[in-house]
Amino acid sequence: MLSRTASNLFWLGRHMERAETASRLFEVGARITLLPNTAQGYQNEWESLLRATGASDQYARDYGDLTEENMEKFMIFDRENPSSVSSCIHNARESARIVRTALTSRVWDALNVSWQEMRAMQPGQEDAADLADFVARHAATVHGAIDGTQLRNDGFHFMKLGYALERADSTARVLDVKYFVLLPRVEFIGSGLDSYQWQVILRALSAHRSFHWAYGDDVSASRVAHFLILNGEAPRSLITSVHEALWHLEALLRRYGGDVPHTARDRAQALADRMNAMDIDEIFEEGLHEFLTDFIREIGQIAGFVQDDYFHGRG
């Protein structure tokens, strides 16, 4: 497969997953601002989202005041923000258009409908929960079309690799919003507010019910963190996403053999091995924010090695 085709398929997966992440983060912020938190008020929650996404400078330049209305425009509709829902769906559809012949009609139709319906939406038309449901529904339709109709060839593996790496990054960022900024005062730990915020995180990741199936009714920091980091049965956990990325990298390595480097596969294998040996107490001793920062950096490096191994110099 030509590198240009492979790259577009990879980024199709990444952009669709990133669109869903943006809507989930916006819903987290909207839910948590309904509760009293710190002396800084609701602006602190929105600032935490911007810091988690690395978009504080762009937001300050383009919008200034931290309000839910401005955050909705920035995170959902702003085409100047490359990580907004609108930008991501547009970019996914553009990638699909370029490699149209590598996609089934169901995948193309699902992407096209997502793009058309997103274009028709206006700021203020839906609340945060409905926006998140809208994006999640379209993302699931696209993902389901890929799983249900695409050949399990190298194009499929590039798309699914993009999804897996982006999901690992996004779950880590959603977790980081909670612990890095939203709970800055020690006296809140273990409180009703703490529990509510963790439940918001679970709901934003569509993991609330599955968490209770696995752990019962005790919603605590260590249990939620274990579920979203180290539980291999949780579909959006970090360890699940890393193992899925590794599986697709190994499938690509079997297809291409010695024709390509395998740096990305080796780094993903090393990360999976480290995570297999971890326990949640070790992560909390290191510091949850520090662990997540290192994890996000490692995922970014693996994605960079995918570019180097497969997308550069292959025609």
C-alpha positions as CSV (number, residue, x, y, z in Angstrom):
1,M,0.0,0.0,0.0
2,L,1.3,3.5,-0.9
3,S,2.3,5.6,2.1
4,R,-0.2,8.4,1.2
5,T,-3.1,5.9,1.2
6,A,-1.9,4.3,4.5
7,S,-1.5,7.7,6.1
8,N,-5.0,8.9,5.1
9,L,-6.6,5.7,6.5
10,F,-4.6,6.0,9.7
11,W,-5.7,9.7,10.2
12,L,-9.3,8.8,9.3
13,G,-9.3,6.6,12.4
14,R,-7.5,9.2,14.6
15,H,-9.8,12.1,13.6
16,M,-13.0,10.2,14.2
17,E,-11.8,9.1,17.6
18,R,-10.6,12.7,18.3
19,A,-14.0,14.2,17.4
20,E,-15.6,11.9,20.0
21,T,-13.0,12.9,22.5
22,A,-13.7,16.6,22.0
23,S,-17.4,16.2,22.6
24,R,-16.7,14.0,25.7
25,L,-14.4,16.6,27.2
26,F,-17.0,19.3,26.6
27,E,-19.6,17.3,28.4
28,V,-17.3,16.7,31.3
29,G,-16.7,20.4,31.7
30,A,-20.4,21.2,31.4
31,R,-21.4,18.7,34.0
32,I,-18.8,19.6,36.6
33,T,-19.3,23.3,36.3
34,L,-22.8,22.7,37.7
35,L,-21.3,21.9,41.1
36,P,-19.5,24.2,43.5
37,N,-15.8,23.4,43.4
38,T,-13.0,25.9,44.2
39,A,-12.7,29.5,45.0
40,Q,-11.8,30.0,41.4
41,G,-15.4,29.0,40.4
42,Y,-16.5,27.4,37.1
43,Q,-13.7,29.0,35.0
44,N,-11.2,26.6,36.7
45,E,-13.0,23.6,35.2
46,W,-13.0,25.0,31.7
47,E,-9.3,26.0,32.1
48,S,-8.6,22.3,33.0
49,L,-10.1,21.2,29.7
50,L,-8.0,23.6,27.8
51,R,-4.8,22.5,29.6
52,A,-5.6,18.9,29.0
53,T,-5.9,19.5,25.3
54,G,-3.0,21.9,25.1
55,A,-5.3,24.6,23.6
56,S,-5.1,27.3,26.3
57,D,-3.1,29.7,24.2
58,Q,-5.3,29.5,21.1
59,Y,-8.5,29.9,23.2
60,A,-7.1,32.9,25.0
61,R,-6.1,34.5,21.7
62,D,-9.4,33.8,19.9
63,Y,-12.0,34.0,22.7
64,G,-10.7,35.4,25.9
65,D,-13.5,34.9,28.5
66,L,-14.1,31.3,29.7
67,T,-17.8,30.7,29.3
68,E,-19.7,27.6,28.3
69,E,-21.0,29.3,25.2
70,N,-17.4,30.2,24.1
71,M,-16.2,26.7,25.0
72,E,-19.0,25.1,22.9
73,K,-18.0,27.2,19.9
74,F,-14.3,26.4,20.4
75,M,-14.5,22.7,21.1
76,I,-17.4,21.7,18.9
77,F,-17.8,24.1,16.0
78,D,-14.6,26.2,15.5
79,R,-12.8,25.1,12.2
80,E,-9.8,27.2,13.3
81,N,-9.3,24.8,16.2
82,P,-7.8,21.6,14.7
83,S,-9.1,19.5,17.5
84,S,-12.8,20.6,17.4
85,V,-15.5,18.2,16.5
86,S,-16.2,20.0,13.3
87,S,-12.5,20.1,12.2
88,C,-12.0,16.4,13.0
89,I,-15.1,15.2,11.2
90,H,-14.2,17.4,8.2
91,N,-10.6,16.0,8.2
92,A,-11.8,12.4,8.5
93,R,-14.2,12.9,5.6
94,E,-11.4,14.6,3.6
95,S,-9.1,11.6,4.2
96,A,-11.8,9.3,3.2
97,R,-12.5,11.2,0.0
98,I,-8.8,10.9,-1.0
99,V,-8.8,7.1,-0.5
100,R,-12.4,6.6,-1.5
101,T,-11.6,3.4,-3.5
102,A,-10.1,1.8,-0.4
103,L,-13.3,2.1,1.6
104,T,-16.6,0.3,1.3
105,S,-19.7,2.3,0.4
106,R,-21.1,1.9,3.9
107,V,-18.0,3.4,5.5
108,W,-18.1,6.3,3.0
109,D,-21.8,6.9,3.5
110,A,-21.5,6.9,7.3
111,L,-18.7,9.5,7.1
112,N,-20.5,11.6,4.6
113,V,-23.7,11.7,6.7
114,S,-21.7,12.6,9.8
115,W,-20.1,15.5,7.9
116,Q,-23.4,16.7,6.5
117,E,-25.2,16.6,9.8
118,M,-22.4,18.3,11.6
119,R,-22.4,21.1,9.0
120,A,-26.1,21.6,9.6
121,M,-25.7,22.1,13.4
122,Q,-25.5,25.5,15.0
123,P,-24.0,26.6,18.4
124,G,-26.6,26.6,21.2
125,Q,-28.9,24.2,19.3
126,E,-28.2,21.2,21.7
127,D,-27.0,20.9,25.3
128,A,-23.7,19.3,26.1
129,A,-25.1,15.8,26.7
130,D,-27.1,15.8,23.5
131,L,-24.0,17.1,21.6
132,A,-21.9,14.3,23.0
133,D,-24.6,11.7,22.2
134,F,-24.8,13.1,18.6
135,V,-21.1,12.8,18.0
136,A,-20.9,9.4,19.8
137,R,-23.7,8.0,17.7
138,H,-22.1,9.1,14.4
139,A,-18.7,7.9,15.5
140,A,-20.1,4.5,16.4
141,T,-21.8,4.2,13.0
142,V,-18.6,4.9,11.2
143,H,-16.6,2.5,13.4
144,G,-19.3,-0.2,13.0
145,A,-19.2,0.2,9.3
146,I,-15.4,-0.3,9.3
147,D,-15.7,-3.4,11.5
148,G,-18.6,-4.8,9.6
149,T,-17.6,-4.3,6.0
150,Q,-13.9,-3.6,5.5
151,L,-11.5,-6.4,4.5
152,R,-9.0,-7.3,7.2
153,N,-6.2,-6.1,5.0
154,D,-3.4,-3.5,5.7
155,G,-5.8,-0.6,5.2
156,F,-8.1,-2.0,7.9
157,H,-5.1,-2.3,10.3
158,F,-4.0,1.3,9.6
159,M,-7.5,2.6,10.4
160,K,-7.8,0.6,13.5
161,L,-4.3,1.5,14.6
162,G,-5.3,5.2,14.3
163,Y,-8.3,4.5,16.5
164,A,-6.4,2.6,19.1
165,L,-3.6,5.2,19.5
166,E,-6.0,8.1,19.6
167,R,-8.2,6.3,22.2
168,A,-5.3,5.7,24.4
169,D,-4.4,9.4,24.2
170,S,-8.0,10.6,24.8
171,T,-8.7,8.4,27.8
172,A,-5.5,9.6,29.4
173,R,-6.4,13.2,28.8
174,V,-9.9,12.8,30.2
175,L,-8.4,11.2,33.3
176,D,-5.9,14.1,33.6
177,V,-8.7,16.7,33.6
178,K,-10.1,15.1,36.7
179,Y,-7.0,14.7,38.8
180,F,-4.7,17.4,37.7
181,V,-6.9,20.5,38.0
182,L,-10.5,19.7,39.0
183,L,-9.6,18.4,42.4
184,P,-6.8,20.8,43.6
185,R,-7.6,20.7,47.3
186,V,-6.7,17.8,49.5
187,E,-9.8,18.0,51.7
188,F,-12.0,17.1,48.7
189,I,-10.4,13.7,48.2
190,G,-12.9,11.0,49.2
191,S,-15.7,13.5,49.5
192,G,-19.1,13.4,47.8
193,L,-17.8,15.9,45.3
194,D,-14.8,13.7,44.6
195,S,-17.1,10.7,44.0
196,Y,-19.4,12.7,41.7
197,Q,-16.5,13.9,39.6
198,W,-15.2,10.4,39.1
199,Q,-18.7,9.3,38.0
200,V,-18.8,12.2,35.5
201,I,-15.5,10.9,34.1
202,L,-17.0,7.4,33.8
203,R,-20.2,8.7,32.1
204,A,-18.2,10.8,29.7
205,L,-16.3,7.7,28.6
206,S,-19.5,5.6,28.4
207,A,-18.1,3.4,31.1
208,H,-20.4,4.1,34.1
209,R,-22.4,0.8,33.9
210,S,-19.5,-1.4,33.0
211,F,-17.5,0.0,35.9
212,H,-20.3,-0.9,38.3
213,W,-20.5,-4.4,36.8
214,A,-16.8,-4.9,37.5
215,Y,-16.4,-3.1,40.8
216,G,-19.8,-2.7,42.4
217,D,-21.0,0.6,43.9
218,D,-17.8,1.9,45.5
219,V,-16.7,4.7,43.2
220,S,-13.2,5.7,44.5
221,A,-10.2,7.2,42.9
222,S,-8.1,4.0,42.9
223,R,-10.9,1.9,41.5
224,V,-11.8,4.2,38.7
225,A,-8.2,4.8,37.8
226,H,-7.6,1.0,37.8
227,F,-10.6,0.5,35.6
228,L,-9.5,3.1,33.1
229,I,-5.8,2.4,33.2
230,L,-5.1,-1.3,33.9
231,N,-8.3,-3.2,33.4
232,G,-7.9,-5.3,30.2
233,E,-11.6,-5.9,30.0
234,A,-12.5,-2.2,29.8
235,P,-12.8,-1.2,26.1
236,R,-11.4,2.4,26.6
237,S,-8.8,1.6,29.2
238,L,-5.2,2.6,28.5
239,I,-3.9,-1.0,28.6
240,T,-6.7,-2.2,26.3
241,S,-5.9,0.5,23.8
242,V,-2.1,-0.2,23.9
243,H,-2.7,-3.9,23.3
244,E,-5.1,-3.2,20.4
245,A,-2.5,-0.9,18.9
246,L,0.2,-3.5,19.4
247,W,-2.0,-6.2,17.7
248,H,-2.5,-4.1,14.6
249,L,1.2,-3.2,14.5
250,E,2.1,-6.9,14.6
251,A,-0.4,-7.6,11.9
252,L,1.2,-4.9,9.7
253,L,4.7,-6.3,10.5
254,R,3.5,-9.8,9.4
255,R,2.3,-8.3,6.1
256,Y,5.4,-6.1,5.3
257,G,8.1,-8.2,7.0
258,G,11.6,-6.9,6.6
259,D,10.5,-4.2,4.1
260,V,9.8,-1.7,6.9
261,P,11.4,-0.8,10.2
262,H,9.5,-2.1,13.3
263,T,10.4,0.7,15.7
264,A,6.7,1.5,16.4
265,R,5.9,-2.2,17.1
266,D,8.9,-2.5,19.5
267,R,8.0,0.7,21.4
268,A,4.4,-0.5,21.7
269,Q,5.5,-3.9,22.9
270,A,7.8,-2.3,25.6
271,L,4.9,0.0,26.8
272,A,2.5,-3.0,26.9
273,D,5.1,-5.0,28.9
274,R,5.6,-2.2,31.4
275,M,1.8,-1.7,31.9
276,N,1.3,-5.5,32.3
277,A,3.7,-5.3,35.3
278,M,2.1,-2.2,36.9
279,D,-0.3,-2.0,39.8
280,I,-2.5,1.0,40.6
281,D,-0.7,1.7,43.9
282,E,2.6,2.1,42.0
283,I,0.9,4.6,39.7
284,F,-0.5,6.7,42.5
285,E,2.9,6.6,44.3
286,E,4.5,8.0,41.1
287,G,1.6,10.6,40.8
288,L,-1.4,10.1,38.5
289,H,-0.7,13.3,36.6
290,E,3.0,12.4,36.1
291,F,2.1,8.9,34.9
292,L,-0.5,10.2,32.5
293,T,1.8,12.9,31.2
294,D,4.5,10.3,30.5
295,F,1.9,8.0,28.9
296,I,0.6,10.7,26.6
297,R,4.2,11.5,25.5
298,E,4.9,7.8,24.9
299,I,1.7,7.4,22.7
300,G,2.8,10.5,20.7
301,Q,6.2,9.0,20.2
302,I,4.7,5.6,19.0
303,A,2.5,7.5,16.6
304,G,5.5,9.4,15.3
305,F,7.3,6.1,14.7
306,V,4.3,4.8,12.8
307,Q,4.8,7.8,10.5
308,D,8.5,7.0,10.1
309,D,8.1,3.3,9.7
310,Y,5.2,3.3,7.2
311,F,4.4,6.7,5.7
312,H,7.8,8.1,4.8
313,G,9.5,7.0,1.6
314,R,7.1,4.3,0.5
315,G,5.7,6.1,-2.6
